[in-house]
Amino acid sequence: MKVSKAACVILALFAGACAAPRFSVPETPALEAAPTVAPTPPEAKPVLSEASLDAQEEDAAGAQGARVAPEGRIAILPIRRAGSGGTDTMVSGAMGLLGSLLGTGDEKSAAPSPGPALPPDSTMLVEGLVRAGLSRLDGGGDSVGRAIEDRLMRALLKDGVTKFLGPDELGAIAARKVAARDGQVTWQGSLDQLARVEPVTDAELLVVVRVDHGGPSAVEREKRWQIEPAALAAYRKAHQAYVDALTRRERDARAAAAAFGERCQEERRRYAADGGELGGQEATDGDRGVAECAATVARLEGAASEAATARDAAPSPDALVRDAEARREKTPVAAYDLATQIRLISAKDLRLLWLGELRVRKATQAEAVEHVTTRVAEEVRRLRTAGVAAVPAAPPGWKPR
């Protein structure tokens, strides 16, 4: 039966039988707000390895039972640099001249000796005087030698040694030792010069230093990177909170997109069952509703993808640590190499008490010199302490006269 338009309008007022179907778009689900700012990763800081810079080596030996009088005078002979041929030649010439003046002669020569030889316990002191004088003439020697002399005297003073002669003091002695034909040996010079002779002859211990090598060197040190533990812990906490928030947003957005899409499909089926048109030449309410549903689903899925991308873009703390540990670099660093030979000799009988070869590498010349002089001062202290122990204790009740 055909229903007129007027009848349809009347029926629509009561039952809505002739009303056009409407597409009801489901309500868009709400999502938790996403973090807008990612935590800033801590920067790895470079750290230079110290193992390849500082190095030391020692080869030493001491005489058994060696000791010196604790109050004995210590003489530091002028420091000699190994391979200094010019200085050695001048020293040899000067010693030869002294020997000829004092009557040592030449064993290979048939000419008779004009006088007695130098006493055996004074030859080294005389050579020290010669070297001290030559060092004063050439401007005071090289810097490392002067630095060792100065630091060694300071170290001895800190140990309570006040009776010692340095190279400058030895070089300032201008008195002459004269041997007569009757074998008598005398010193000649002004009173102030002769006043300096007795301390030299009264020396208990000779400190002889030879610098085999001293100079700057370029050392390759490994540069590593590391992250401060406190900064790493703070970032780990912030990173975890950031990842958790984005993971929740991704999960919720994908769940919302699926649920919203399902409701849209249900609404589409209802709309079609009610006679709604879709995909016609003219856009219907159903076409507009379906398009809005698709846009909302795409927006929700896009929010989920954005959350996953942002979460994965934030570097993990473990990845930062691995990258820092894998980073290596070689960098040249200025250092100073010092190789010395130290001899501690009894001035009374020229007996060798201690011989040490010290090789050290430090950042600066001052640090290398400090290491060597500290080690020498330790050995001098040991010899003097042994001398204290060797002095027998006074009997009970004994009093000096």
Disulfide bonds with the S-S distance in Angstrom:
Cys8-Cys18 1.89
Cys264-Cys293 2.09
